[in-house]
Amino acid sequence: MGALEILICVIVGAAAFAGGFLLSRIIKGKQLKNVEQEAATIKEMARREAETMKKEAELSSKDAMIKLRQEFEQETKQRREELSVAEKRILQKEENLEKRLDLLEKKEKDQNQRFDVLRQKETDVAAKNEELIKVIQQEKDALHKISNLSRDEAKAMLLAKIDEELIHEKATRIRQTEEEIKESADKKSREVLSIAIQRCASDHAAETTISLVPLPSDEMKGRIIGREGRNIRALEQATGVDIIIDDTPEAVTISGFDMVRREVARIALEHLVSDGRIHPGRIEEVVEKAKKELEQKIKEEGEAAVFELGIHNMHPELVKLIGRLKYRTSFGQNALQHTKEVARLMGVLAHQLGLDPQIAKRAGILHDIGKVVSTEAEEGTHATVGGRLAKKFGENELVVNSVESHHNEVESHSIYGVLVCIADTVSASRPGARAESLETYIKRLENLEKIANAFKGIDKAFALQAGREIRIMVDPAKLNDDEAVVLARDIRKKIEAEMEYPGQIKVLVVRETRAIEFAK
């Protein structure tokens, strides 16, 4: 190989080396640029992810704060309601203590007056004794002058005269004291008997004058009471019963002697609790719906009773009256159960005597229907009223006469009347069937409402608190505020004059004016 060829090889090798070196630098530059771009992309993604995590953390913390705030507000609300109920109980206790304090002050005042009277009487007696001593001395002197008697003789004569006067005065005072003792004993015995009757009536009434309404939770009690008690007052005013909210867990007690009012209140309260909307306007609406619902229920009860006894083709109005007997008691005995029992007895007796069982059972089931209308527009006893109703709605003459004669107020024209008397007596006189004290208690409350309703301008009157309160709603268009005050006093006087009762009765007259307009 020549020198030229070696030189060419060297030049070619150098050129190749230089080209490879330049090519590697170019490739490394491009790789570095790609790496930098990837690093920038990763950095940007990391930044975005960090911002996303930051936002999620902020949202999560906000949700937690909102949840904690809601829990705090709910707990605060519950504590406030509990404090409100506790405050009302404390206020009620304070009112009771104030009433007791007023009563004690009144008693103390009466005792002070009696002590003053006794002191005055002692002063009068002392003065009379001094006058008596003077009179005796004057008589002694006069006797000495007139009779010329010795001192011993005059003394004996004077003592005899004084003894005679003292015997007469003693006899008079004994008779007066005996009369006072008799009067006091008679009054005390009546008071004791009245208290005993009232306590006995309460024992019987406790089973038949209350209803229990279950609640989903004790929180519902606060909603039933309402702000400052407006909801419970509206419910009591609309239904005429007592709503008792005590420590009984998840339950409210409805108290009232009228079973229809109590059932309306129970239905209305159950609807209000299930619906959740409880305010005075809603309460009045639900009470009206409850009354309609009860009317339908009464009709169904009557239909079930006649169907159970196999009685057909009875007028619908008579069926409704029979259904109303379920919400009435007679001496503690449910009137509907009593009438069904009488009807069954009539059917058995008629079958044994070869009579028509259908007529007998119709007379039995209708014999007490006069009780559900006897206090309204109809006049007469429940037997005569029942007979008129049976005749009015097309019952057989034998049935009519049996109904009106079952208490012997009308002469019975058939053996069916005699059988009604027998079946009625058997059903009523069996052991444990009736409680006399409960009937006395209910009649006293009915008389209390009757006295109040006799006055003009009365819209509604309800006997509450077991007869210790009569609540009267007046028509604001007929009576003003001053006349309402006078009305309360007049009713109080009439109650005192016509009724006998233990303790005292609160007469509460409510005059409420409402202005209603409709936006169209």
ZIKAUR-V894427 format. One record per pair of residues at least 6 apart in sequence whose C-alpha atoms are under 8 Angstrom apart, sorted by the first residue. I is the first residue (numbers start at 0). J is the second residue. Records with the same first field share a line. If there is no record, write none. Layout:
I->J, J
This chain:
77->218
80->221
84->221
139->153, 154, 157
142->148, 153
143->149, 150, 153
190->501
193->500, 501
194->501
196->436
197->440, 501
199->436
200->436, 437, 439, 440
201->437
203->331, 434, 436, 437
204->256, 437
207->256, 331
208->254, 255, 256, 257, 258
209->252, 253, 254, 255, 256, 261
210->252, 253, 254, 261, 265
211->250, 251, 252, 253, 265
212->250, 251, 252, 253, 265, 268, 269
213->249, 250, 251
214->249, 250, 251, 272
215->249
216->249
217->248, 249, 250
219->272
220->244, 251
222->230, 277
223->230, 231, 277
224->230, 231, 232
225->231, 278
229->279
230->277, 278, 279, 282
231->242
233->279, 282, 283
234->264, 279, 282, 283
235->241, 242
237->283, 286
238->260, 261, 263, 264, 286
239->255, 260, 460, 461, 462, 463
240->253, 254, 255, 260, 261, 264, 461, 463
241->253, 254, 255, 463, 464
242->251, 252, 253, 254
243->251, 252, 253, 254
244->250, 251, 252
245->251
253->261, 264, 265
254->261
255->261, 463, 465
256->441, 444, 465
257->326, 327
258->326, 327
259->326, 327
262->293
263->286, 289, 290, 293
264->286, 289
266->289
267->282, 285, 286, 288, 289
270->285
271->277, 282, 285
297->319, 322, 323, 325
298->318, 319, 322, 323
299->322
300->321, 322, 325
301->318, 319, 320, 321, 322, 323
302->318, 319, 322
304->321, 322, 339
305->311, 318
308->339, 342, 343, 360
310->357, 360, 361
314->392, 393
316->392
317->388, 389, 392
320->368, 371
321->335, 364, 365, 368
322->335
323->335, 371
324->333, 334, 335, 368, 371
325->333, 334, 335, 336
326->333, 334, 335
327->333, 334, 335, 371
328->334
329->433, 438
330->433, 434, 435, 436, 437, 438, 439
331->432, 433, 434, 435, 437, 438
332->432, 433, 434
334->367
337->426, 427
338->363, 364, 365, 366, 367
339->363, 364
340->426
341->360, 363, 364, 419, 422, 423, 426
342->359, 360, 361, 362, 363, 364, 422
343->360, 363
344->422
345->356, 359, 360, 363, 418, 419, 422
346->356, 357, 359, 360
347->356
348->418
349->355, 356, 359
350->356
358->395, 397, 398
359->398, 415
361->398
362->398, 399, 401, 402, 415, 419
363->402, 419, 422
365->385, 389, 402
366->382, 385, 386, 401, 402, 403, 405, 419
367->381, 382, 385, 402
368->381, 385
369->380, 381, 382, 383, 384, 385, 386, 388
370->381, 385
372->381, 384
373->379, 380, 381, 384
377->384
378->384
382->402, 403, 404, 405, 406, 408
383->402, 403, 404, 408, 409
384->403
385->402, 403
386->399, 400, 401, 402, 403
387->399, 403
389->398, 399
390->396, 399
397->412, 413, 415
398->415
400->409, 411, 412, 413, 416
401->411, 413, 415, 416, 417, 419
402->416, 419
403->409
404->410, 411, 416
405->411, 416, 417, 419, 420
406->420
411->417
426->432
427->433
443->466
444->462, 465, 466
445->462
447->462, 466, 469, 494
448->460, 461, 462, 469
450->490, 493, 494
451->457, 460, 471, 490
452->459, 460
456->473, 474, 477, 478
457->471, 472, 473, 474
458->471, 472, 473, 474
459->471, 472, 473
460->469, 470, 471, 472
461->469, 470, 471
462->468, 469, 470
463->469, 470
466->504
467->502, 503, 504, 505
468->504, 505, 506, 507
469->504, 505, 506, 507
470->506, 507, 508, 509
471->506, 507, 508, 509
472->508, 509, 510, 511
473->483, 508, 509, 510, 511
474->510, 511
475->510, 511, 512
480->510
483->508, 510
484->508
486->508
487->506, 507, 508
490->506
491->506
